[in-house]
Amino acid sequence: MSSPQPAAAPASQARWRDLVAGLCVAGLLLPEAVAYAGLARLPVAHALTGMLVGLLLYALFGGSRFAIVSPTSSSATLAAAAVLTMPGFVGNAEHGHYVQALLALVLLAGVILCLLAWAKQGALSAFVSRPVLRGFAFALAVTIVIKQLPDALGLTLPAGVRHDPLQILAYVLSHPQQWHGLSVWVALAAGVGLALLRPWPRVPAALVVIVLAIAAAAGLDLRALGVAEVGAVDALRFSPSLPDLPVAEWLQLAELAFGLVVLLFAESWGSMRTLALAHGDRLEPNRELLVLGACNIGSALFQGMPVGAGFSACAANAAAGATSRWSGVAALGAIVLVLLFALPALHFLPRPVLAVAVIGALFHALKPAPLLALWRMNRDRTLMITAVAAVILFGVLHGMLAAIALSLVDALRRFSQPVVHELGELDDSRNYVTLGGGAQPKPGLLVLRPEEPLFFASAERVEAEVMGRVAPGDGIRTVILSLEESSDLDSTAVECLQELDQRLRACGKTLVLSRVKESVRELLQGWDPQGLGAPERMFWSVADAVQASLMAPAADAASVVRG
């Protein structure tokens, strides 16, 4: 009878930990929503709507116990930058048409995410390399922090420098006489408050500082003393509707949506996977891709911003002791209560405090340790530096697109420069490894293994590499090509293998394939059944191919039969 007690206690403790974590997350998300709405140049209601929809849908269908899906700084900045590149929007976000275009962008990004999940393409995020992502995140954090400086210092920028971070920084540093003294002191006080509370991750530091700042602003009438306030926040209206735009603009936005898609999933999957690995959890990328797409579709339909699993909120959730997705439900409940009973109080929030809260939320991304680790490793330095420079010099959208292109170009460069190793048998073990260290070649045979998959970018180079190692009269009767790195072949690779077979025959040599995967075997049997697809030309292992080739008559090595 007493056995249920021990089981009930841990469950109760877990629910309590989730509640505490949810309150901490809510304290972080509320100021972030206000700030990220500013980054997206939208009314705060759009950020709050996206936050509620993201929290609800992910709590219902998501797989990560730590992920918090809500507006993020990077997606807000990128979405705004994308829309503002369209004709008619350049530098102008002060009308309802801009809002409709941004909502359409979010909707299209959500649809594309769902389509990618349906096509089982959850692994696509791997094509944006980690050095590029880290460089992009660092540069984006620097850009956003610079853009918060005018609010933190009470400084009004001229119209010509409002969007370029380098110009903003230069103007801020060159006009200290225009800084508003009291705003600076308010920002410093908020920063000190966040720093003092940082050692206690289960205390909602941002929420505590914001509540104190609102009380001080209302009691001391800071607005009358020249400290800018956030201003009135419109009530949320949950009225689902599709954005009203011309077809031509939908098509333009569909092109721009791919950059947002890559950013949302790469950032979200990176946050989820990092925490999952740290806690021994397993995640399914296609499921997360689908849920993330659904969250953005729901957010757009209810007039919300793009949403993703930002690292700051996810890490705060884990650090606060969350044990399940119930922490997201607790955060949702706390935010709903605030919106029902305390929404008008946000009117008094000083903008310097909000700017400091944004900088505090991005504090983790400003740490140079991950970049320095890559630098010390002496790998991918160019990728990382180029990603940082692209965002700072060309803006968030073009910087992100440049970062994606950089990752793909680097992958193609690596694949298109394959290394082809010659193999030999290690003693008499039937194990074939790279020559040296005891591995010896077989007389009359040349065993080669490309270290990259054969596809359109590498196949011709592998063909040239193989032909460069043979010559008429060199004593080699058979060339054995190991395809263990190729799980499948495209048409270019098949044609190159056939060309290699013909060129080797012209030299009096035979091409034999080993370590042939099932899909490659079926392809060659169907396409070239009398040539490379013949059973006596394909082997499961290198050892079998070598044995059959050595047993074949020297005059006709092509007639080898599987032993």
C-alpha positions in Angstrom: 0.0 0.0 0.0 2.9 2.3 0.6 4.5 1.8 -2.8 2.7 4.6 -4.7 4.2 7.2 -2.4 7.8 7.2 -3.8 6.4 7.4 -7.4 4.1 10.3 -6.6 6.8 12.3 -4.9 9.1 12.5 -8.0 6.2 13.3 -10.3 5.1 16.1 -8.0 8.6 17.4 -7.8 8.9 17.3 -11.6 5.7 19.3 -12.0 7.0 21.9 -9.5 10.3 22.2 -11.4 8.4 22.6 -14.6 6.3 25.3 -13.0 9.3 27.2 -11.8 11.1 26.8 -15.1 7.9 28.1 -16.9 7.8 31.2 -14.8 11.5 31.9 -15.5 10.9 31.4 -19.2 7.8 33.7 -19.1 9.9 36.4 -17.5 12.4 36.2 -20.4 9.9 35.8 -23.2 7.7 38.9 -22.3 10.5 41.5 -22.7 11.9 39.6 -25.6 8.6 39.8 -27.4 8.4 43.5 -27.0 11.9 43.9 -28.2 11.7 41.5 -31.1 8.6 43.2 -32.3 10.7 46.3 -32.6 13.3 44.4 -34.6 10.6 43.2 -37.0 9.1 46.7 -37.1 5.7 45.4 -36.0 3.3 46.3 -33.2 3.9 44.3 -30.0 0.6 42.4 -30.4 2.1 40.5 -33.4 5.0 39.2 -31.2 2.7 38.3 -28.3 0.4 36.4 -30.7 3.3 34.5 -32.2 4.6 33.6 -28.7 1.3 32.2 -27.6 0.7 30.2 -30.7 4.3 28.8 -30.7 4.2 27.8 -27.1 0.8 26.1 -27.4 1.4 24.2 -30.6 4.9 23.0 -29.6 3.7 21.9 -26.2 1.0 19.8 -27.9 3.1 18.2 -30.7 6.8 18.9 -30.2 9.4 16.4 -29.2 12.0 18.3 -27.2 11.3 18.8 -23.5 13.4 21.9 -23.4 12.4 23.7 -26.7 10.6 27.0 -26.3 9.1 28.2 -29.6 8.5 31.9 -29.7 9.8 35.0 -31.7 13.5 35.1 -32.0 15.9 38.0 -32.6 17.4 36.4 -35.7 14.1 35.5 -37.4 12.5 38.9 -36.6 15.5 40.7 -38.0 15.8 38.5 -41.1 12.0 38.7 -41.9 12.0 42.5 -41.7 15.2 42.7 -43.8 13.6 40.3 -46.4 10.4 42.3 -46.8 12.3 45.6 -46.9 14.3 44.4 -50.0 11.1 44.2 -52.0 10.2 47.0 -54.4 7.9 49.5 -52.6 9.1 48.6 -49.2 12.7 49.7 -49.2 13.2 51.7 -46.0 9.5 51.9 -45.4 7.7 49.8 -42.8 5.2 52.3 -41.7 2.0 51.0 -43.3 -0.3 48.0 -43.2 0.9 46.7 -46.5 4.3 45.9 -44.8 2.5 43.9 -42.1 0.6 41.9 -44.6 3.8 41.1 -46.5 5.7 40.0 -43.4 2.8 37.8 -42.4 2.7 36.2 -45.8 6.5 35.6 -45.5 5.9 33.7 -42.2 3.1 31.7 -43.7 5.1 30.7 -46.8 8.1 29.7 -44.5 5.8 27.5 -42.5 4.4 25.8 -45.6 7.9 25.2 -46.9 9.0 23.7 -43.6 6.0 21.3 -43.6 6.7 20.3 -47.2 10.3 19.6 -46.3 9.2 17.5 -43.4 6.7 15.6 -45.7 9.6 14.9 -48.1 11.8 13.6 -45.2 14.4 16.4 -45.6 15.0 17.1 -41.9 18.7 16.5 -42.4 19.0 19.5 -44.8 20.1 21.7 -41.9 23.4 19.9 -41.9 24.3 21.7 -45.1 24.7 24.9 -43.2 28.0 24.2 -41.4 28.4 24.9 -37.7 31.3 27.5 -38.3 29.0 29.4 -40.6 26.1 29.2 -38.2 28.3 30.4 -35.3 29.7 33.2 -37.3 26.2 34.3 -38.4 24.9 34.1 -34.8 27.8 36.1 -33.5 27.5 38.8 -36.2 23.7 38.9 -35.8 24.1 39.4 -32.0 26.6 42.2 -32.5 24.3 43.8 -35.1 21.3 43.7 -32.8 23.2 45.0 -29.8 24.5 47.9 -31.8 21.0 48.7 -32.9 19.9 48.7 -29.2 22.5 51.3 -28.2 20.4 54.4 -29.3 17.5 53.3 -27.1 19.8 52.5 -24.2 21.5 55.9 -24.5 18.4 58.0 -25.2 19.8 59.0 -28.6 17.7 59.9 -31.6 19.4 58.8 -34.9 19.2 60.7 -38.2 17.1 59.0 -40.9 20.1 58.1 -42.9 21.8 55.9 -40.4 18.9 54.0 -38.8 19.6 50.6 -40.5 23.3 50.2 -41.0 25.0 48.9 -37.8 28.4 50.3 -38.7 26.9 53.8 -39.3 24.9 53.5 -36.1 28.0 52.6 -34.0 30.0 55.4 -35.6 27.3 57.9 -34.9 26.8 56.8 -31.3 30.5 57.0 -30.5 31.0 60.3 -32.3 28.0 62.1 -30.6 28.4 61.5 -26.8 27.1 65.0 -26.2 23.6 63.9 -27.5 23.3 61.0 -25.0 20.5 61.5 -22.5 22.0 61.3 -19.1 19.0 59.9 -17.2 18.4 57.3 -19.9 22.0 56.2 -19.5 21.6 55.8 -15.7 18.4 53.9 -16.2 20.1 51.5 -18.6 23.0 51.0 -16.2 20.7 50.3 -13.3 18.9 47.7 -15.4 22.2 46.1 -16.5 23.4 45.9 -12.9 20.1 44.3 -11.8 20.4 41.6 -14.5 24.1 41.0 -13.6 23.3 40.6 -9.9 20.5 38.1 -10.6 22.4 36.1 -13.2 23.9 33.6 -10.7 20.4 32.4 -9.9 19.1 31.0 -13.2 15.7 30.0 -11.6 15.0 33.6 -10.8 13.3 35.4 -13.8 15.8 38.2 -13.8 14.5 40.0 -16.8 10.9 40.0 -15.4 12.1 41.2 -12.0 14.0 44.1 -13.6 11.1 45.0 -15.9 8.6 45.0 -13.1 10.8 47.2 -11.0 11.5 49.5 -14.0 7.7 49.8 -14.7 7.0 50.7 -11.0 9.9 53.3 -11.0 8.7 54.8 -14.3 5.1 55.1 -13.1 6.1 56.4 -9.6 8.8 58.9 -10.7 7.2 59.9 -14.0 10.4 59.2 -15.9 8.7 60.1 -19.2 8.4 63.7 -18.0 12.1 63.6 -17.4 12.9 62.6 -21.0 13.1 58.8 -20.7 11.3 57.2 -23.6 8.7 54.6 -22.9 7.4 51.6 -24.9 4.0 53.2 -25.2 0.6 51.6 -25.5 0.4 47.9 -26.4 -2.7 47.0 -28.4 -4.9 44.2 -27.1 -4.5 40.9 -28.9 -7.2 39.9 -31.5 -7.3 36.3 -32.4 -9.0 36.6 -35.8 -7.5 34.1 -38.3 -7.1 35.4 -41.9 -4.9 35.1 -44.9 -2.6 38.0 -45.8 -4.1 40.1 -48.6 -1.5 40.6 -51.3 -1.2 40.6 -55.1 0.0 37.3 -56.6 3.2 38.9 -57.8 4.2 39.8 -54.3 3.4 36.3 -53.1 5.8 34.9 -55.7 8.5 37.3 -54.6 8.0 36.4 -51.0 8.2 32.7 -51.8 11.7 33.2 -53.1 12.7 35.1 -49.9 11.1 32.6 -47.7 13.8 30.0 -48.2 16.3 32.1 -46.4 13.9 32.4 -43.4 13.3 28.6 -43.6 17.0 27.7 -43.4 17.5 30.1 -40.5 14.5 29.0 -38.5 15.3 25.3 -38.8 19.0 25.6 -38.4 18.7 27.8 -35.3 15.9 25.7 -33.8 17.4 22.3 -34.5 20.8 23.5 -33.3 19.2 24.6 -30.0 17.1 21.5 -29.6 19.9 19.1 -30.6 22.5 20.7 -28.3 20.3 20.3 -25.3 19.2 16.9 -26.3 22.7 15.6 -26.6 23.6 17.2 -23.2 20.8 15.4 -21.5 20.8 12.1 -23.4 17.5 12.7 -25.3 16.7 11.6 -28.8 14.9 13.8 -31.4 13.5 13.1 -34.8 14.4 16.0 -37.2 11.5 15.5 -39.5 9.0 15.7 -36.7 10.6 18.9 -35.4 10.6 20.3 -38.9 6.9 19.6 -39.3 5.9 21.0 -35.9 8.0 24.1 -36.5 6.3 24.6 -39.8 2.9 24.2 -38.1 3.8 26.8 -35.5 4.7 29.4 -38.1 1.6 28.7 -40.2 -0.5 29.1 -37.0 1.3 32.2 -36.1 0.8 33.8 -39.5 -2.8 32.9 -39.7 -3.4 34.6 -36.3 -1.3 37.7 -37.3 1.8 36.6 -35.5 5.6 36.9 -36.1 7.9 34.1 -37.2 8.7 31.7 -34.4 11.5 29.3 -33.6 13.4 27.6 -30.8 15.9 30.3 -29.9 18.9 29.2 -27.9 18.4 31.8 -25.1 14.9 30.7 -24.2 15.7 27.0 -24.6 18.9 27.2 -22.5 17.1 29.3 -19.8 14.4 26.6 -19.7 16.9 23.8 -19.2 18.9 25.8 -16.7 15.8 26.5 -14.6 15.2 22.8 -14.2 12.6 21.9 -16.7 11.8 18.2 -17.0 9.2 18.1 -19.7 7.1 20.2 -22.1 4.9 21.1 -19.2 7.3 24.0 -18.5 6.2 25.5 -21.8 2.6 25.1 -20.7 3.4 26.8 -17.4 5.1 29.7 -19.3 2.0 30.0 -21.6 -0.3 30.1 -18.6 1.8 32.8 -16.8 2.0 34.9 -20.0 -1.8 34.7 -20.5 -2.4 35.9 -16.9 0.0 38.8 -17.5 -1.8 39.7 -20.7 -5.2 39.5 -19.1 -4.4 41.6 -16.0 -1.2 43.6 -16.6 -0.9 44.4 -20.3 -1.6 48.1 -19.8 1.4 48.3 -17.4 3.8 47.7 -20.3 3.0 51.2 -21.4 5.4 52.5 -18.7 8.3 50.2 -19.6 11.4 52.5 -20.2 13.0 51.8 -23.6 16.5 51.9 -22.1 15.5 49.0 -19.9 14.0 47.1 -22.8 17.2 47.6 -24.8 19.3 46.2 -21.9 16.9 43.2 -21.6 17.5 42.4 -25.3 21.3 42.8 -24.8 21.0 40.5 -21.8 19.1 37.9 -23.8 21.8 37.9 -26.4 24.6 37.7 -23.9 25.3 34.1 -24.7 25.7 34.8 -28.4 28.3 37.5 -27.8 30.7 35.2 -26.1 33.7 34.6 -28.4 34.6 31.2 -26.9 33.0 29.1 -29.7 34.7 31.2 -32.4 38.1 31.1 -30.6 37.8 27.3 -30.2 37.4 27.0 -34.0 40.3 29.4 -34.5 42.6 27.4 -32.3 41.6 24.2 -34.1 42.8 25.8 -37.3 39.8 24.6 -39.3 37.1 26.5 -41.2 38.5 29.9 -40.3 37.6 31.4 -43.7 34.0 30.1 -43.4 33.6 31.7 -40.0 35.2 35.0 -40.7 33.3 35.4 -44.0 30.0 34.7 -42.3 30.7 37.4 -39.7 31.8 39.9 -42.3 28.8 39.1 -44.6 26.2 39.9 -42.0 27.9 43.1 -40.7 28.7 44.5 -44.2 25.8 43.3 -46.3 22.9 43.1 -43.8 21.1 40.2 -42.2 19.2 38.9 -45.3 22.1 39.0 -47.7 24.5 37.9 -45.0 22.3 34.8 -44.3 22.1 34.0 -48.0 25.8 34.4 -48.3 26.3 32.1 -45.3 24.1 29.5 -46.9 25.9 29.8 -50.2 29.2 29.6 -48.5 28.3 26.3 -46.8 27.1 24.8 -50.0 30.1 25.9 -52.0 32.4 24.5 -49.3 30.6 21.2 -49.3 30.8 21.0 -53.1 34.5 22.0 -53.0 35.2 19.1 -50.6 33.2 16.6 -52.6 34.5 17.7 -55.9 38.1 17.2 -54.8 38.0 13.5 -53.8 40.9 11.6 -52.4 41.5 8.2 -54.0 43.5 5.8 -51.9 45.1 2.6 -53.0 44.3 -0.4 -50.9 46.3 -3.5 -49.9 45.6 -6.5 -47.8 46.7 -6.3 -44.2 48.8 -9.5 -43.7 46.4 -12.4 -44.5 43.4 -10.9 -42.8 41.2 -10.3 -45.9 41.1 -6.7 -44.6 42.0 -4.1 -47.2 43.3 -0.8 -45.9 45.4 2.1 -47.3 48.8 1.0 -48.3 51.5 1.2 -45.7 51.7 -0.1 -42.1 51.8 -3.7 -43.3 49.2 -3.5 -46.1 50.6 -4.8 -49.4 49.2 -4.6 -53.0 48.3 -7.7 -54.9 50.3 -8.4 -58.1 48.4 -7.5 -61.3 45.6 -5.7 -59.4 45.0 -2.1 -58.5 42.5 -1.6 -55.7 41.3 2.0 -55.3 38.8 3.6 -53.0 37.4 7.1 -53.5 37.0 8.7 -50.0 33.9 10.7 -51.1 30.6 9.7 -52.7 30.5 9.5 -56.5 28.1 12.1 -57.9 28.0 14.8 -60.6 30.7 17.0 -58.9 33.2 14.2 -58.1 32.7 11.4 -60.7 34.8 13.0 -63.5 37.7 13.7 -61.1 37.6 10.1 -59.8 37.7 8.9 -63.4 40.7 11.0 -64.2 42.5 10.0 -61.0 42.0 6.3 -61.8 43.2 6.7 -65.4 46.2 8.6 -64.1 47.4 5.6 -62.2 47.3 3.1 -65.0 49.2 2.8 -68.3 49.5 0.2 -71.1 52.1 -2.5 -70.2 52.2 -1.7 -66.5 51.3 -5.2 -65.5 47.9 -4.3 -64.1 45.2 -6.6 -65.4 42.3 -5.6 -63.2 41.3 -2.3 -61.5 39.0 -2.9 -58.5 37.1 0.3 -57.5 35.5 0.2 -54.0 32.2 2.1 -53.8 31.7 1.9 -50.1 31.3 5.7 -49.8 28.5 5.7 -52.4 25.1 4.8 -51.2 23.6 5.7 -54.6 24.6 7.1 -58.0 23.3 9.8 -60.1 23.3 9.7 -63.9 26.6 11.5 -64.2 28.3 9.0 -61.9 26.9 6.1 -63.9 28.1 7.6 -67.2 31.5 8.2 -65.8 31.8 4.6 -64.6 30.9 3.4 -68.0 33.4 5.7 -69.6 36.1 4.5 -67.2 35.2 0.9 -68.1 35.6 1.6 -71.8 38.9 3.5 -71.4 40.4 0.7 -69.2 39.3 -1.9 -71.8 41.2 0.1 -74.4 44.3 -0.3 -72.2 43.7 -4.0 -71.9 42.4 -3.8 -68.3 39.1 -4.8 -66.6 37.1 -2.7 -64.2 35.5 -4.5 -61.3 33.4 -2.9 -58.6 33.4 -3.8 -54.9 31.4 -2.8 -51.8 28.5 -2.2 -54.1 25.4 -1.1 -52.1 22.0 -2.6 -52.9 20.6 0.5 -54.6 23.7 0.9 -56.8 23.6 -2.8 -57.6 20.0 -2.6 -58.8 20.7 0.5 -60.8 23.6 -1.0 -62.7 21.8 -4.3 -63.2 18.9 -2.5 -64.8 21.0 0.1 -66.9 24.1 -1.9 -67.9 23.3 -5.6 -67.3 25.9 -6.9 -69.8 28.6 -4.5 -68.6 29.2 -3.2 -65.1 25.8 -4.5 -64.0 26.8 -8.1 -64.7 27.0 -10.3 -61.5 30.7 -11.2 -62.2 31.6 -7.4 -62.2 30.1 -6.5 -58.8 31.1 -7.8 -55.3 30.0 -7.2 -51.8 33.6 -7.0 -50.4 37.0 -6.0 -51.6 38.4 -9.4 -50.6 35.9 -11.3 -52.8 36.7 -9.0 -55.8 40.4 -9.6 -55.3 40.0 -13.4 -54.9 37.8 -13.6 -58.1 40.2 -11.4 -60.1 43.3 -13.5 -59.1 41.5 -16.7 -60.1 40.5 -15.3 -63.5 42.6 -16.2 -66.5 45.0 -13.5 -67.3 43.9 -13.4 -70.9 40.3 -12.6 -70.1 40.0 -11.1 -66.6 36.5 -10.0 -67.5 35.3 -13.5 -67.3 35.7 -13.8 -63.5 32.9 -15.7 -61.8 31.9 -15.1 -58.2 33.4 -17.8 -56.0 
